[in-house]
Amino acid sequence: MELITIDNTVALPIYKQIIKSVHEGIQNGSLKHGDLLPSVNQIAAKFSLARGSVFTAYNELRASGIIDSIPGKGYFVASTQVKQVQNIFLLFSTFTPYKEVLYNAFLNKLDGTCNVDIYFHHHNIKIFDTIIREQASYYNTFVVMPEVHEKTAEILSQLDPKRTYLLDVGLKEYGKQFPGICQNFEKDIFSICTENIELLKKYKRLVLVFPPGTKSNGIVTGFKKFTRKNDIDAAVVDSVKQCEAKKGDCYVVIDDNDLVHIIKKSNSNKLKLGQDIGVISYNETELKSIIAEGITTITTDFEHMGSRMAEMILNNETVMEENPFLIIKRKSV
């Protein structure tokens, strides 16, 4: 009887839970060809169910050729050729132009072989919890951009770690428990700045504009580590409102609104981007290639991230990888 599991706290219909249990039993080897299944009455009595729910499940399994029945013998496994369609639960934080690149690369690589439903938690831990608790039971593969929070580990424990992948964030916090492909925020900015130190030394001061509420604190840590190691005058500010856009400054901006403001300020002060003042923007978009004759970006490779995530799922890989981090040089530095 243990091969059938029913959880009354999830939204998945009872008959689908029975079907799922039989599929999983065949896949993990606990059910073999010819094995008898519990009778309709046994399951109904064990879990206090209506017999109709059990009949619905068994009829669907029989229609797909997985089970059959013989009078006097009962239901048994008729075929172990179960190719379960991968239903992917994809949970993003928000949807931005660069995450759209990731999403499209993910779908293109899957090429229609899996069903994918996307959800958003908007950096709200309650929404993050509710979506996982109420929706996860409908899926057999999970791709999650986690919200880094003290409750996140407990929330993620509701998911099967063998079928759950982390995407984009959570490398240091949860990367030992789950596979996936993520950014290493601290290492990425330190390495990219180190590799391009001669370009940055054109400027007297580096300024990181890091708005309140930005989740990737590793960026600040990596930035400070780089500037201290190389004895570079630097500052970390919350907003461009705290900046005068002075000649000799190079600004690293996270938020695209700050990017617009710093360009406006430089224009007002008649400062030439790439000569009098430098601007580096996080996260590549096509628009940044034409704004102000081209904005230099530092960015994780979102297309690679989406494609590689799909490969992991298709190949049943269980590794944690750091996504490539790039600089796209344009006239703004």
Residue pairs with C-beta under 8 A, 6 or more apart in sequence:
1 38
1 42
1 43
1 46
3 21
3 22
3 25
3 30
3 31
3 37
3 38
4 18
4 21
4 22
4 38
4 43
4 46
4 47
5 17
5 21
6 14
6 17
6 18
6 47
6 49
7 17
7 137
10 17
10 134
10 136
10 137
11 134
11 135
11 137
11 138
12 20
12 137
12 138
13 53
14 47
14 49
14 53
14 57
15 53
15 54
15 56
15 57
15 60
16 57
17 137
18 43
18 53
18 54
18 57
18 58
19 57
19 60
19 61
22 31
22 37
22 57
22 61
22 66
22 67
23 66
23 82
23 84
25 31
26 66
26 77
26 80
26 82
27 82
27 84
31 37
31 77
31 80
32 77
32 80
33 77
33 78
33 79
33 80
34 76
34 77
35 76
35 77
36 73
36 74
36 75
36 76
37 58
37 67
37 74
37 75
37 76
37 77
38 46
39 74
39 75
40 51
40 54
40 55
40 58
40 75
41 51
43 49
43 54
44 50
44 51
44 53
44 54
58 67
58 69
58 75
61 67
62 68
62 69
62 75
62 78
65 78
65 79
66 77
66 78
66 79
66 82
67 75
67 76
67 77
67 78
68 75
68 76
68 78
69 75
69 76
70 76
84 140
85 114
85 115
86 113
86 114
86 115
86 140
86 141
86 313
87 114
87 115
87 117
87 138
87 139
87 140
87 141
88 110
88 114
88 115
88 116
88 117
88 139
88 141
88 142
88 143
88 313
89 117
89 119
89 135
89 136
89 138
89 139
89 141
89 142
89 143
89 144
90 103
90 106
90 116
90 117
90 118
90 119
90 143
91 118
91 119
91 120
91 121
91 128
91 131
91 132
91 142
91 143
91 144
91 145
92 99
92 103
92 118
92 119
92 120
92 121
92 145
93 120
93 121
93 122
93 123
93 145
93 147
93 169
94 120
94 122
94 123
95 103
95 120
96 283
97 285
97 287
98 283
98 284
98 285
98 299
98 302
99 302
101 302
101 303
101 306
102 167
102 168
102 302
102 303
102 305
102 306
103 118
103 306
104 306
105 302
105 303
105 304
105 305
105 306
105 307
105 310
106 116
106 143
106 306
106 307
106 309
106 310
107 116
107 306
107 310
108 306
108 307
109 306
109 307
109 310
109 311
109 314
110 116
110 310
110 313
110 314
113 314
114 141
114 313
117 135
117 139
119 131
119 135
121 127
121 128
121 131
121 145
121 147
123 147
123 213
123 215
124 147
125 147
125 149
125 151
125 152
125 155
128 146
128 147
128 149
128 152
128 155
129 151
129 155
132 144
132 155
132 156
132 158
132 159
133 155
133 158
136 142
136 158
136 159
140 163
141 163
141 165
141 313
142 159
142 160
142 163
142 164
142 165
143 164
143 165
143 167
143 180
143 309
143 313
144 156
144 159
144 164
144 165
144 166
144 167
145 166
145 167
145 168
145 169
145 170
146 152
146 156
146 166
146 169
146 170
146 173
146 174
147 215
148 169
148 170
148 173
148 215
152 170
152 173
152 174
153 173
153 174
153 177
156 164
156 174
156 177
156 178
161 177
161 178
162 318
164 178
164 179
165 178
165 179
165 180
165 181
165 309
165 312
165 313
166 174
166 175
166 178
166 179
166 180
166 181
166 182
166 320
167 180
167 181
167 182
167 305
167 309
168 181
168 182
168 183
168 300
168 305
168 323
169 182
169 183
169 215
169 216
170 178
170 180
170 182
171 182
171 183
171 184
171 320
171 322
172 184
172 218
175 182
175 320
176 320
178 320
179 312
179 317
179 318
179 319
179 320
180 309
180 312
180 320
180 321
181 305
181 308
181 309
181 312
181 320
181 321
181 322
181 323
182 320
182 321
182 322
182 323
183 216
183 300
183 322
183 323
183 325
184 218
184 322
184 325
185 216
185 217
185 218
185 219
185 221
185 222
186 218
186 219
186 221
186 222
186 225
187 218
187 222
187 322
188 222
188 298
188 300
188 325
189 218
189 219
189 222
189 223
189 226
189 298
190 222
190 223
190 225
190 226
191 325
192 298
192 325
192 326
192 327
193 200
193 222
193 223
193 226
194 226
194 230
195 327
196 327
197 230
199 329
199 333
200 206
200 232
200 250
200 278
200 333
201 232
202 250
202 278
202 333
203 248
203 249
203 250
203 277
203 278
204 233
204 248
204 249
205 232
205 233
205 234
205 235
205 246
205 248
205 249
205 250
206 223
206 227
206 232
206 233
206 234
206 235
206 249
206 250
206 252
207 234
207 235
207 236
207 237
207 243
207 249
207 250
207 251
207 252
208 219
208 220
208 223
208 234
208 235
208 236
208 237
208 251
208 252
208 254
209 237
209 238
209 239
209 240
209 243
209 251
209 252
209 253
209 254
209 255
209 258
209 262
210 219
210 220
210 236
210 237
210 238
210 254
211 238
211 239
211 254
211 255
211 258
212 238
214 254
214 255
219 254
219 282
220 236
223 234
223 236
223 252
224 234
224 236
226 232
227 233
227 234
237 243
239 258
240 251
240 253
240 258
240 261
240 262
240 265
241 261
243 249
243 251
243 262
243 265
244 265
244 269
245 251
245 262
245 265
245 266
245 268
245 269
245 271
245 277
246 277
247 269
247 271
247 276
247 277
248 276
248 277
249 277
249 278
250 277
250 278
250 279
250 280
250 333
251 262
251 277
251 278
251 279
251 280
252 280
252 281
252 282
252 298
253 259
253 262
253 279
253 280
253 281
253 282
254 282
256 281
259 279
259 281
259 288
259 291
259 295
262 279
263 273
263 279
263 291
263 292
266 272
266 273
266 276
266 277
266 279
271 277
273 279
273 292
273 293
273 331
273 332
274 331
274 332
274 333
278 296
278 332
278 333
279 292
279 295
279 296
279 332
279 333
280 295
280 296
280 297
280 298
280 332
280 333
281 288
281 295
281 296
281 297
281 298
281 332
282 297
282 298
282 299
283 297
283 299
283 300
283 302
284 297
284 299
284 302
284 326
284 328
285 297
288 294
288 295
288 297
288 330
289 295
289 328
289 330
292 331
292 332
293 330
293 331
293 332
294 330
294 331
294 332
295 330
295 332
296 327
296 328
296 329
296 330
296 331
296 332
296 333
297 327
297 328
297 330
298 325
298 326
298 327
298 328
299 325
299 326
299 327
299 328
300 323
300 324
300 325
300 326
301 323
301 324
301 325
301 326
304 323
304 324
305 323
308 321
308 323
311 317
312 318
312 319
